[in-house]
Amino acid sequence: MKNKILLSPPHMSGAELTYIQQAFEANWVAPKGAQIDDFEQELAACLTTLNKVVALNSGTSAIHLALLLLGIKKEDRVLCQSFTFAATVNPVGYLGATPVFVDSETDTWNVCPMLLEEAIQDQISKGNKPKAMIVVHGYGMPCKIHEILEIGLTYNIPIVEDAASALGSSVDNQKCGTFGEFGVVSFNGNKIITTSGGGALLCKDAATKQKAVYLATQARDNKPHYQHSEIGYNYRMSNIIAGIGRGQLEVLDERVAARRSNFEFYKNSFKGISTLEFLEAPTGYYANRWLTCITTPSYEIREQLRLALEKENIEARPLWKPMHQQPIFEKYPSYINGVSDDLFERGLCLPSGSNLSEADLQRVCACVKKNV
Ligand SMILES: *Cc1c(COP(=O)(O)O)cnc(C)c1O
């Protein structure tokens, strides 16, 4: 059997060990210490933002904290991009709030601004004005963030930007994750850089960051004994994990370049196959190409291709099953135009790791060409 080609495996730089060593030498192996402080500053620098970074144990925790800080409560409505990974929406469920799903557009595969506005107007007319919206830069392709910010301003609805898979992506040279009231990134094992598991919340100011850190460390009052006036969470990143993050941040630009070059390789290789399509970036949009995604002519061809790749020990995965189709979420309100249903049927993510060899890429391409 040929070696397994994974969809998006970790890719360490080597520098991580130096920072882990520093954490051990200082005996700061808890969720506190210099690696965390430095990691937060270096991440802010890499996003060229004055927004404040809070290092956390996952992107999901970051979304949960963003919703808590926005005061989302039971029965509140939160607009969510339907075409995403469940982690975008699960925190809405943690709070007992109601997600309202909005479908995508074909330019970016992310939330359709027109449909978003329709959804807001319809919800308002029913007396259910949404309290927040979560938009996603899916697969590293930025959403129509300028249009969405306009809508947020018009209706006074704050935006949580799920940039979990979009570290290094930007729109008109502004980095994804820095536009919304809150931004979220993830360092999960399959992301463009990884800390093994982790995430970060981006806040607009130091006071909000302080509140986020307080909630993320069990909501302790300022007393010598343990005293709590609010429910807290154990969401902070550990100092060791932050060390891994520092080593990974050093190579982020290289990782983005490698993923983008995978995308170009596939595109060139499939030039003659008019039935396979790629998502092109709109003008001014810079995608990190976390995963290279293609669409095939039909569900049947997609499945034929996916199974052929599987047989060759190559991991490929259908595009996200939209949230409005998920058994756990299908009972919630949704505004659907068919775009994400179609992507789910015909779309496939190809192996996209920054450590893929040219031989690996050739192997994937040969198998694809034989089976479409
Ligand atoms: C990975 C991912 C998350 C969750 O991040 P974790 O760090 O795994 O909790 C959320 N949203 C999207 C779009 C993701 O890709």
The ligand as an SDF file (V2000), in Angstrom:
LIG
                    3D

 15 15  0  0  0  0  0  0  0  0999 V2000
  -11.7330   24.6690   12.9730 C   0  0  0  0  0  0  0  0  0  0  0  0
  -12.9040   25.5620   12.9000 C   0  0  0  0  0  0  0  0  0  0  0  0
  -13.5420   26.0110   14.0790 C   0  0  0  0  0  0  0  0  0  0  0  0
  -13.2240   25.4960   15.4520 C   0  0  0  0  0  0  0  0  0  0  0  0
  -11.9430   25.7180   15.9290 O   0  0  0  0  0  0  0  0  0  0  0  0
  -11.3700   24.7420   17.0660 P   0  0  0  0  0  0  0  0  0  0  0  0
  -10.0640   25.3800   17.4390 O   0  0  0  0  0  0  0  0  0  0  0  0
  -11.2100   23.3960   16.4600 O   0  0  0  0  0  0  0  0  0  0  0  0
  -12.3330   24.7410   18.1980 O   0  0  0  0  0  0  0  0  0  0  0  0
  -14.5890   26.9090   13.9550 C   0  0  0  0  0  0  0  0  0  0  0  0
  -15.0060   27.3410   12.7590 N   0  0  0  0  0  0  0  0  0  0  0  0
  -14.4240   26.9350   11.6160 C   0  0  0  0  0  0  0  0  0  0  0  0
  -14.9110   27.4930   10.3090 C   0  0  0  0  0  0  0  0  0  0  0  0
  -13.3710   26.0230   11.6380 C   0  0  0  0  0  0  0  0  0  0  0  0
  -12.8160   25.6180   10.4910 O   0  0  0  0  0  0  0  0  0  0  0  0
  1  2  1  0
  2  3  1  0
  2 14  2  0
  3  4  1  0
  3 10  2  0
  4  5  1  0
  5  6  1  0
  6  7  2  0
  6  8  1  0
  6  9  1  0
 10 11  1  0
 11 12  2  0
 12 13  1  0
 12 14  1  0
 14 15  1  0
M  END
$$$$
